[in-house]
């Protein structure tokens, strides 16, 4: 019996479509659009920046440009020797009104306030050093501190009026006797004990 080809064609087309779909599935031919897109989000493990404020700065030290300016500001200008405890005064170059410090006295030196940024650059006064100090008195205690740290310290070498007086620091130092010398700024300053005496005596 003859088979009508018009009736069997749809069955053949359907079978071919099923076989093609099966072959695609076996070969991994899944639609790539269906795959999840890679995430571009940054990892969540990064630490968040802190908003903690830095410790407060308590202030900067005042700078001085001349020996006269130091002399005008200081409550006490003395020559002497640093001891293991305190300072022995051998000469008073200048003292504020009402001062009781005399040659032969021993005074207590206090450190600069803590928390001042420039403290890290200051030298230390050590026993045996012979110096001229420009000092500020503490109104709350019988102690003194050098004006702005190293600004108020001159190291002495030699004796008599011609003894050489050199600023302790190269950078934290005056640059002239009676006025600033911009050309010498930042290089330290050298004079004599006699000159320090003269300027101190001129200050009222």
URUR-V997539 format. One record per backbone hydrogen bond with DSSP energy under -0.5 kcal/mol. CO is the residue of the C=O (numbers start at 1). NH is the residue of the N-H. E is the energy in kcal/mol with one decimal. If there is no record, write none. Layout:
CO|NH|E, CO|NH|E
This chain:
3|5|-0.6, 4|7|-1.2, 4|8|-1.1, 5|9|-1.4, 8|12|-1.7, 9|13|-2.2, 10|14|-2.1, 11|15|-2.1, 12|16|-2.0, 13|17|-1.9, 14|18|-1.9, 15|19|-2.2, 16|20|-2.1, 17|21|-2.0, 18|22|-2.0, 19|23|-2.0, 20|24|-2.0, 21|25|-1.9, 22|26|-2.1, 23|27|-1.6, 24|29|-2.7, 25|28|-1.2, 28|30|-0.7, 31|34|-1.9, 32|35|-1.3, 43|46|-0.8, 59|117|-0.7, 65|175|-2.4, 65|176|-0.7, 66|70|-1.8, 67|71|-2.7, 68|72|-2.6, 69|73|-1.5, 70|74|-2.4, 75|96|-2.7, 76|135|-3.2, 77|93|-2.3, 77|94|-1.7, 78|133|-2.8, 79|90|-2.7, 79|91|-2.0, 80|131|-2.1, 81|88|-2.6, 82|128|-3.3, 86|83|-2.2, 87|89|-0.6, 87|107|-2.3, 88|81|-1.7, 88|90|-0.6, 89|104|-3.9, 91|79|-2.6, 91|93|-0.7, 94|77|-3.1, 96|99|-2.1, 102|105|-2.3, 105|89|-3.1, 107|87|-2.1, 108|144|-2.3, 113|116|-1.0, 115|58|-1.0, 116|119|-1.9, 117|120|-1.1, 118|121|-1.7, 119|122|-1.7, 124|126|-0.5, 126|129|-1.9, 129|82|-2.7, 129|131|-0.6, 130|156|-2.4, 131|80|-2.2, 132|154|-2.2, 133|78|-2.0, 133|135|-0.6, 134|147|-2.6, 135|75|-2.5, 135|76|-1.6, 136|145|-2.0, 137|139|-0.7, 138|141|-1.0, 141|143|-2.2, 142|108|-0.6, 143|138|-2.3, 144|110|-3.8, 145|136|-2.8, 146|149|-1.4, 147|152|-1.0, 148|151|-1.5, 149|152|-1.4, 150|153|-1.7, 150|168|-0.5, 152|134|-2.4, 153|168|-2.3, 154|132|-2.5, 155|166|-2.6, 157|164|-2.4, 160|163|-1.7, 161|194|-2.7, 163|193|-2.3, 164|157|-1.7, 164|166|-0.6, 165|191|-2.7, 166|155|-3.0, 170|188|-1.8, 171|173|-1.5, 176|67|-1.9, 177|68|-2.6, 180|182|-0.6, 181|184|-1.7, 181|185|-0.8, 182|185|-0.6, 184|187|-1.8, 189|167|-2.5, 191|165|-2.4, 192|196|-1.9, 193|197|-2.3, 194|198|-2.1, 195|199|-2.4, 196|200|-2.2, 197|201|-2.2, 198|202|-1.2, 199|203|-0.8, 200|203|-0.7
